[in-house]
Amino acid sequence: MYDLKKADEIYQKKREENPNYDHELVMEWKKDMPNQFAQKMYEDEYGCHIFNKDMYEESTELFEWVDGKGTGIKWSIDDIVKLSNISFDTKEYTKFDYAYVVNMLWSDYCNVFTEPGYYLKMSKNYLEDPDYCGEASERAYHNAVKRIKYNP
């Protein structure tokens, strides 16, 4: 398809010709691809984490419980945080990441067991998995972004 090395050469030439090319390119990207631009800006600012309640709610409202008895979240963010005894200031993930995983696991395994404590422990392990290929603390974010993107 496109050659990255050649594209970089073109970019360098354009920068030599126009010192404002970087800014103009970003503004064109912002105009032509606003969703991708916004995602990149938020990731640069907050990292790959669910950073606010709006994003959390948009992604969790799409949960379908495997037992067919419900949709969306089972437990509120406040209840999950209170029961978790986790200090999120010291973690690589946010309370929204954690609550997302707790409710995601519930929606997928509510027909297996109903004890809330299991979901709290599993979610912590999910976000702190030492042998996960990549950043385990970012798993909730990537899952949420895919869920929002592919489930209109």
ZAVEXSE-869281 format. One line per field, with one value per atom (N, C-alpha, C): x, y, z; atom name; residue in one letter. Coordinates in pm, 1 decimal, m for minus. Example, Ala and Ser with C-alpha at 12.3 -4.5 7.8 and 13.67 -1.06 7.14 Angstrom:
% ZAVEXSE-869281
px: 1319.0|1230.0|1320.0|1285.0|1367.0|1290.0
py: m569.0|m450.0|m330.0|m225.0|m106.0|3.0
pz: 780.0|780.0|780.0|708.0|714.0|787.0
a: N|CA|C|N|CA|C
r: A|A|A|S|S|S
//
This chain:
% ZAVEXSE-869281
px: 85.0|0.0|89.5|97.7|180.8|312.2|418.0|551.7|579.2|599.3|620.6|747.5|852.1|978.0|957.5|888.3|860.9|770.5|670.9|580.8|660.0|756.0|838.4|924.3|975.3|1053.6|966.7|845.1|752.2|722.9|698.9|671.5|788.9|909.2|1027.4|1042.8|1018.0|1025.8|921.2|798.6|692.0|726.7|788.1|828.6|935.5|1025.9|1130.3|1068.4|967.9|901.9|810.5|752.5|654.3|674.7|729.8|753.2|625.1|509.8|381.7|312.8|381.4|319.0|265.5|339.7|295.7|157.2|144.9|18.2|m93.5|m66.0|m167.0|m211.0|m114.9|m145.5|m236.0|m206.2|m288.9|m429.5|m439.1|m570.7|m651.5|m584.9|m653.9|m702.2|m617.9|m654.1|m774.6|m771.9|m882.4|m1013.1|m1005.7|m1125.7|m1175.2|m1083.0|m1120.5|m1150.5|m1087.9|m1103.1|m1125.1|m1235.6|m1254.7|m1255.3|m1311.1|m1315.3|m1175.8|m1095.8|m960.2|m874.8|m896.3|m823.4|m857.0|m985.1|m1027.0|m970.2|m976.0|m922.6|m773.9|m697.5|m553.7|m526.9|m601.4|m580.4|m611.7|m722.7|m758.1|m654.7|m607.8|m505.4|m376.2|m340.2|m220.2|m235.2|m354.7|m378.9|m398.1|m476.0|m516.3|m455.6|m389.3|m344.3|m459.7|m438.5|m541.9|m627.2|m710.5|m796.0|m933.6|m1032.2|m1166.1|m1157.0|m1166.4|m1129.0|m1246.0|m1367.6|m1481.5|m1608.9|m1709.1|m1834.6|m1909.0|m1897.5|m1967.0|m1917.6|m1786.2|m1730.4|m1767.3|m1759.4|m1796.2|m1941.0|m2031.9|m2173.2|m2202.0|m2135.8|m2158.6|m2117.9|m2010.8|m1964.0|m2038.9|m2077.9|m2144.3|m2292.3|m2353.6|m2496.6|m2518.5|m2411.9|m2422.8|m2403.9|m2377.0|m2360.7|m2492.1|m2484.3|m2599.3|m2563.8|m2638.8|m2610.1|m2633.7|m2537.9|m2543.0|m2663.0|m2714.5|m2831.0|m2962.9|m2954.0|m3073.5|m3162.7|m3116.3|m3200.0|m3170.7|m3088.6|m3061.2|m2961.7|m2943.5|m2846.2|m2780.1|m2671.2|m2603.4|m2526.1|m2514.4|m2434.4|m2516.2|m2446.3|m2508.2|m2487.0|m2363.9|m2328.8|m2282.4|m2313.2|m2271.6|m2121.5|m2064.8|m1923.0|m1896.4|m1981.3|m1960.8|m1961.5|m2055.6|m2060.4|m1935.8|m1893.8|m1775.7|m1651.6|m1633.5|m1517.7|m1518.1|m1633.9|m1646.0|m1611.2|m1660.5|m1637.2|m1495.5|m1431.4|m1300.8|m1186.9|m1196.5|m1086.6|m956.6|m969.6|m852.6|m830.3|m705.9|m669.7|m631.2|m722.3|m699.9|m591.7|m555.8|m445.5|m312.1|m302.8|m176.8|m177.6|m284.8|m298.2|m271.4|m241.2|m218.3|m350.6|m460.9|m592.1|m684.5|m791.5|m887.1|m1001.6|m1079.1|m1197.8|m1297.5|m1297.8|m1387.3|m1341.7|m1209.3|m1156.1|m1201.1|m1180.7|m1210.1|m1359.9|m1443.2|m1588.0|m1635.4|m1573.7|m1607.3|m1581.7|m1464.4|m1429.0|m1520.5|m1548.4|m1638.2|m1772.2|m1830.0|m1960.5|m1953.1|m1842.6|m1823.9|m1819.2|m1740.7|m1731.2|m1866.7|m1940.8|m2074.8|m2161.4|m2158.8|m2244.9|m2208.4|m2080.6|m2035.2|m2045.0|m2043.2|m2037.0|m2143.7|m2247.3|m2350.2|m2424.6|m2416.3|m2479.5|m2386.6|m2263.8|m2167.9|m2164.1|m2149.0|m2152.1|m2203.6|m2259.0|m2325.3|m2259.2|m2156.6|m2088.0|m2010.6|m2047.1|m1978.9|m1828.3|m1785.9|m1644.1|m1559.0|m1612.0|m1537.1|m1508.3|m1607.9|m1591.8|m1491.3|m1489.1|m1393.1|m1250.4|m1230.2|m1096.5|m1053.9|m1144.9|m1111.6|m1076.6|m1147.4|m1122.5|m985.5|m948.9|m815.9|m708.6|m725.0|m628.1|m624.8|m739.5|m751.1|m670.1|m677.9|m609.2|m464.7|m423.4|m286.9|m214.6|m264.0|m209.1|m63.7|31.7|173.2|219.6|149.6|195.3|108.2|25.6|m54.4|40.0|17.6|100.3|53.6|122.4|84.1|66.3|m5.5|m33.2|m167.4|m163.3|m287.8|m381.1|m322.8|m405.3|m486.0|m451.9|m522.3|m627.7|m642.7|m734.4|m878.7|m924.5|m1063.1|m1087.5|m992.3|m1006.1|m1020.2|m930.1|m933.1|m1062.5|m1108.4|m1233.7|m1351.1|m1353.0|m1461.4|m1465.5|m1349.2|m1343.2|m1397.5|m1359.7|m1411.4|m1561.7|m1608.5|m1752.2|m1831.2|m1783.0|m1851.7|m1846.4|m1731.8|m1712.9|m1796.5|m1805.4|m1868.5|m2011.4|m2063.1|m2202.6|m2275.1|m2309.2|m2373.9|m2509.4
py: m118.2|0.0|124.5|195.4|314.5|279.9|344.1|321.9|428.2|387.5|481.2|562.6|500.3|572.1|684.2|653.6|754.1|865.1|826.8|925.7|1019.5|965.9|1049.4|1145.7|1100.2|1188.4|1303.8|1272.9|1376.5|1475.4|1421.8|1506.3|1599.9|1548.2|1630.6|1741.1|1709.2|1808.0|1918.7|1878.0|1976.7|2068.4|2012.9|2094.1|2195.0|2156.1|2248.8|2363.3|2330.0|2430.3|2521.7|2468.5|2543.9|2515.1|2608.0|2584.8|2558.6|2597.4|2574.9|2446.0|2366.1|2245.7|2152.9|2135.7|2048.3|2091.0|2218.5|2270.3|2253.1|2286.0|2273.5|2128.0|2037.0|1895.1|1847.3|1889.1|1851.1|1910.2|2033.9|2096.6|2026.4|1980.6|1906.9|1772.0|1707.0|1578.9|1598.9|1704.4|1735.3|1753.5|1821.4|1848.0|1720.9|1645.1|1529.1|1403.3|1391.7|1271.0|1310.0|1376.6|1431.2|1325.2|1208.5|1105.4|1052.5|1027.5|979.2|1086.9|1210.9|1322.4|1330.4|1326.4|1334.8|1218.2|1097.9|982.0|1000.5|1045.0|1065.7|1173.0|1281.2|1387.6|1338.8|1264.5|1212.3|1110.2|1024.5|926.9|996.9|1102.4|1178.0|1242.8|1290.2|1360.5|1265.3|1159.4|1072.8|932.7|897.8|760.3|678.0|549.7|461.5|407.8|496.4|462.4|525.4|463.7|521.5|634.9|756.7|873.7|954.0|922.2|997.1|913.4|962.9|889.5|874.6|975.3|966.6|848.6|834.3|722.6|589.6|586.4|466.0|427.0|522.5|492.7|453.3|520.5|487.5|344.1|297.8|161.9|56.0|85.5|m16.5|m32.7|68.2|53.9|m54.8|m95.4|m196.7|m339.7|m356.9|m491.5|m567.8|m693.1|m782.7|m900.7|m919.7|m1026.9|m1162.3|m1250.9|m1380.6|m1464.6|m1438.3|m1514.3|m1460.6|m1352.0|m1294.5|m1216.9|m1194.0|m1128.6|m980.3|m923.5|m781.6|m729.9|m599.7|m531.0|m421.0|m367.9|m258.3|m305.0|m216.5|m247.1|m319.2|m395.2|m460.7|m373.7|m316.2|m239.4|m99.9|m1.0|137.8|154.1|257.6|288.2|308.9|386.8|414.9|287.2|197.2|71.0|m13.5|m19.0|m97.7|m41.8|89.2|152.8|126.4|141.0|120.9|m22.6|m118.7|m259.9|m306.2|m237.7|m282.6|m262.4|m159.8|m122.4|m96.0|m44.3|m12.3|138.4|179.4|320.5|346.2|403.2|420.7|523.7|606.3|701.4|630.9|508.2|434.0|328.9|320.6|218.5|277.1|190.0|230.2|244.3|207.0|214.5|302.2|346.8|436.3|357.6|425.5|361.9|325.9|403.1|372.7|245.8|230.0|107.2|m13.3|m1.1|m111.4|m144.6|m43.3|m65.7|m124.5|m81.3|m136.0|m286.9|m327.8|m470.3|m549.8|m497.9|m567.7|m595.4|m494.0|m510.5|m590.8|m580.1|m659.7|m808.5|m840.1|m980.2|m1032.0|m947.5|m987.8|m1021.8|m936.2|m958.7|m1088.6|m1128.0|m1249.2|m1375.9|m1363.7|m1482.3|m1487.9|m1405.3|m1403.1|m1535.5|m1618.7|m1749.9|m1854.6|m1815.2|m1907.7|m1892.6|m1767.3|m1741.3|m1600.8|m1581.2|m1453.5|m1375.3|m1428.0|m1362.4|m1240.1|m1117.2|m995.7|m996.2|m1055.4|m1057.5|m1123.1|m1224.7|m1289.6|m1191.6|m1111.9|m1017.2|m908.1|m865.8|m764.6|m819.1|m940.9|m1002.0|m1030.1|m1082.4|m1113.2|m985.7|m878.2|m752.2|m696.1|m703.9|m658.0|m739.4|m871.5|m956.3|m925.3|m900.4|m869.5|m744.4|m642.6|m515.8|m513.0|m614.2|m620.9|m747.9|m813.1|m939.9|m922.8|m983.1|m960.6|m1023.1|m1125.4|m1186.8|m1150.9|m1049.1|m999.3|m936.3|m963.9|m905.6|m763.1|m667.2|m526.6|m470.8|m361.2|m297.4|m348.1|m433.5|m489.9|m380.2|m272.8|m164.7|m91.8|m112.2|m45.5|m134.8|m255.6|m351.0|m301.1|m242.3|m195.3|m87.2|5.6|114.8|60.6|m28.2|m80.7|m157.6|m231.1|m303.6|m206.7|m103.7|m4.8|69.1|108.4|179.6|91.6|m34.0|m127.4|m143.7|m157.2|m176.1|m55.4|63.7|186.3|195.5|165.4|178.6|79.5|m44.6|m149.3|m181.9|m115.7|m138.1|m5.0|46.1|178.7|181.3
pz: 0.0|0.0|0.0|112.9|122.8|190.6|147.0|201.9|307.7|433.1|542.9|522.7|472.9|450.2|347.0|238.8|135.3|191.5|269.8|331.0|421.0|496.5|584.0|502.2|388.9|301.4|249.9|208.8|162.1|274.9|393.4|510.1|538.2|539.2|566.7|461.9|336.8|228.7|250.0|285.4|308.2|425.6|530.6|645.8|608.6|520.9|475.2|395.5|315.7|231.7|313.2|421.3|499.3|647.9|723.9|866.9|947.5|896.8|965.6|921.8|844.8|789.2|897.9|1008.0|1117.7|1168.0|1198.0|1250.1|1147.2|1023.1|918.2|899.8|910.0|896.7|1009.8|1132.0|1246.9|1232.8|1190.2|1173.5|1063.8|960.6|854.6|907.2|985.8|1048.0|1140.5|1219.2|1311.3|1234.8|1121.6|1041.2|971.1|911.6|831.6|913.7|1029.1|1111.0|1257.8|1288.7|1424.0|1534.8|1509.7|1614.3|1645.9|1542.5|1563.5|1630.0|1590.8|1652.0|1801.2|1833.1|1974.1|2054.3|2000.3|2071.2|2100.2|2002.2|2021.7|2127.4|2125.2|2222.9|2364.9|2380.5|2512.4|2560.5|2470.5|2508.9|2549.8|2479.7|2516.9|2654.1|2683.7|2810.7|2928.8|2908.4|3019.2|3015.2|2907.3|2889.7|2835.4|2821.0|2766.9|2881.4|2934.3|3047.7|3029.9|3090.8|3093.0|3194.2|3146.8|3226.4|3279.0|3234.5|3287.0|3284.3|3354.0|3368.5|3235.7|3148.0|3019.2|2936.5|2926.8|2850.5|2916.1|3048.0|3123.2|3092.7|3102.3|3080.2|2936.1|2842.6|2700.6|2669.8|2731.0|2703.2|2783.8|2905.4|2988.1|2956.8|2896.7|2865.5|2761.2|2694.2|2589.0|2639.6|2768.7|2824.2|2815.7|2775.1|2775.5|2864.5|2969.9|3065.1|2998.5|3015.6|2950.5|2995.0|3113.3|3160.1|3104.0|3026.9|2965.6|3060.6|3183.5|3283.7|3300.8|3215.2|3229.9|3127.1|3132.0|3046.9|3129.2|3077.8|3145.6|3267.1|3365.3|3484.1|3590.6|3671.9|3788.4|3912.3|3926.3|4045.1|4005.2|4087.4|4061.6|4085.8|4029.3|4050.6|4199.2|4266.0|4409.3|4493.1|4466.0|4540.8|4514.6|4391.8|4355.4|4423.7|4417.6|4480.6|4630.7|4692.1|4837.2|4876.4|4800.6|4831.8|4796.9|4704.7|4655.6|4754.6|4838.4|4927.7|4850.8|4731.1|4648.9|4653.0|4668.4|4658.2|4512.6|4436.7|4293.6|4263.0|4359.6|4341.5|4323.1|4372.6|4365.1|4254.8|4179.6|4075.8|3937.8|3845.9|3706.5|3630.8|3692.2|3628.5|3711.6|3648.7|3714.7|3777.5|3859.3|3917.2|3807.6|3699.3|3587.0|3515.2|3496.4|3436.8|3520.0|3650.6|3741.6|3742.3|3754.4|3756.1|3622.9|3513.9|3382.7|3382.4|3429.0|3427.6|3520.4|3638.9|3731.4|3663.3|3602.7|3538.9|3409.1|3336.4|3215.3|3251.1|3355.3|3397.0|3445.4|3517.8|3560.3|3439.3|3339.1|3223.0|3150.8|3158.3|3089.0|3172.9|3306.5|3391.9|3500.4|3488.9|3593.5|3604.5|3504.6|3512.0|3574.0|3608.7|3668.4|3820.0|3868.0|4011.5|4037.5|4155.9|4186.6|4299.3|4361.4|4472.6|4422.6|4464.9|4417.8|4444.3|4554.6|4588.4|4480.7|4415.6|4307.7|4194.8|4160.7|4051.0|4085.6|4211.0|4255.7|4245.6|4291.1|4286.1|4141.9|4062.2|3922.4|3845.8|3873.2|3802.4|3836.8|3962.0|4003.5|3932.2|3930.0|3860.0|3710.7|3652.0|3509.3|3473.9|3559.5|3533.0|3582.8|3655.9|3707.7|3663.0|3561.7|3513.3|3468.6|3540.1|3508.5|3377.0|3327.4|3202.8|3082.4|3098.8|2986.3|2883.4|2758.6|2651.8|2625.6|2681.1|2671.9|2810.9|2821.2|2949.8|3002.7|3101.5|3156.6|3207.7|3262.3|3318.0|3211.1|3083.5|2973.1|2908.1|2956.7|2893.7|2891.3|3000.5|3006.8|2901.6|2889.6|2793.6|2651.0|2612.7|2475.5|2449.4|2548.4|2534.0|2520.5|2603.1|2599.9|2466.0|2415.0|2287.2|2175.5|2174.4|2071.8|2086.3|2208.3|2232.5|2180.3|2209.4|2163.2|2011.5|1954.4|1809.4|1730.1|1777.4|1698.4|1738.3|1839.6|1882.4|1885.5|1767.6|1762.4|1830.3
a: N|CA|C|N|CA|C|N|CA|C|N|CA|C|N|CA|C|N|CA|C|N|CA|C|N|CA|C|N|CA|C|N|CA|C|N|CA|C|N|CA|C|N|CA|C|N|CA|C|N|CA|C|N|CA|C|N|CA|C|N|CA|C|N|CA|C|N|CA|C|N|CA|C|N|CA|C|N|CA|C|N|CA|C|N|CA|C|N|CA|C|N|CA|C|N|CA|C|N|CA|C|N|CA|C|N|CA|C|N|CA|C|N|CA|C|N|CA|C|N|CA|C|N|CA|C|N|CA|C|N|CA|C|N|CA|C|N|CA|C|N|CA|C|N|CA|C|N|CA|C|N|CA|C|N|CA|C|N|CA|C|N|CA|C|N|CA|C|N|CA|C|N|CA|C|N|CA|C|N|CA|C|N|CA|C|N|CA|C|N|CA|C|N|CA|C|N|CA|C|N|CA|C|N|CA|C|N|CA|C|N|CA|C|N|CA|C|N|CA|C|N|CA|C|N|CA|C|N|CA|C|N|CA|C|N|CA|C|N|CA|C|N|CA|C|N|CA|C|N|CA|C|N|CA|C|N|CA|C|N|CA|C|N|CA|C|N|CA|C|N|CA|C|N|CA|C|N|CA|C|N|CA|C|N|CA|C|N|CA|C|N|CA|C|N|CA|C|N|CA|C|N|CA|C|N|CA|C|N|CA|C|N|CA|C|N|CA|C|N|CA|C|N|CA|C|N|CA|C|N|CA|C|N|CA|C|N|CA|C|N|CA|C|N|CA|C|N|CA|C|N|CA|C|N|CA|C|N|CA|C|N|CA|C|N|CA|C|N|CA|C|N|CA|C|N|CA|C|N|CA|C|N|CA|C|N|CA|C|N|CA|C|N|CA|C|N|CA|C|N|CA|C|N|CA|C|N|CA|C|N|CA|C|N|CA|C|N|CA|C|N|CA|C|N|CA|C|N|CA|C|N|CA|C|N|CA|C|N|CA|C|N|CA|C|N|CA|C|N|CA|C|N|CA|C|N|CA|C|N|CA|C|N|CA|C|N|CA|C|N|CA|C|N|CA|C|N|CA|C|N|CA|C|N|CA|C|N|CA|C|N|CA|C|N|CA|C|N|CA|C|N|CA|C|N|CA|C|N|CA|C|N|CA|C|N|CA|C|N|CA|C|N|CA|C|N|CA|C|N|CA|C
r: M|M|M|Y|Y|Y|D|D|D|L|L|L|K|K|K|K|K|K|A|A|A|D|D|D|E|E|E|I|I|I|Y|Y|Y|Q|Q|Q|K|K|K|K|K|K|R|R|R|E|E|E|E|E|E|N|N|N|P|P|P|N|N|N|Y|Y|Y|D|D|D|H|H|H|E|E|E|L|L|L|V|V|V|M|M|M|E|E|E|W|W|W|K|K|K|K|K|K|D|D|D|M|M|M|P|P|P|N|N|N|Q|Q|Q|F|F|F|A|A|A|Q|Q|Q|K|K|K|M|M|M|Y|Y|Y|E|E|E|D|D|D|E|E|E|Y|Y|Y|G|G|G|C|C|C|H|H|H|I|I|I|F|F|F|N|N|N|K|K|K|D|D|D|M|M|M|Y|Y|Y|E|E|E|E|E|E|S|S|S|T|T|T|E|E|E|L|L|L|F|F|F|E|E|E|W|W|W|V|V|V|D|D|D|G|G|G|K|K|K|G|G|G|T|T|T|G|G|G|I|I|I|K|K|K|W|W|W|S|S|S|I|I|I|D|D|D|D|D|D|I|I|I|V|V|V|K|K|K|L|L|L|S|S|S|N|N|N|I|I|I|S|S|S|F|F|F|D|D|D|T|T|T|K|K|K|E|E|E|Y|Y|Y|T|T|T|K|K|K|F|F|F|D|D|D|Y|Y|Y|A|A|A|Y|Y|Y|V|V|V|V|V|V|N|N|N|M|M|M|L|L|L|W|W|W|S|S|S|D|D|D|Y|Y|Y|C|C|C|N|N|N|V|V|V|F|F|F|T|T|T|E|E|E|P|P|P|G|G|G|Y|Y|Y|Y|Y|Y|L|L|L|K|K|K|M|M|M|S|S|S|K|K|K|N|N|N|Y|Y|Y|L|L|L|E|E|E|D|D|D|P|P|P|D|D|D|Y|Y|Y|C|C|C|G|G|G|E|E|E|A|A|A|S|S|S|E|E|E|R|R|R|A|A|A|Y|Y|Y|H|H|H|N|N|N|A|A|A|V|V|V|K|K|K|R|R|R|I|I|I|K|K|K|Y|Y|Y|N|N|N|P|P|P
//
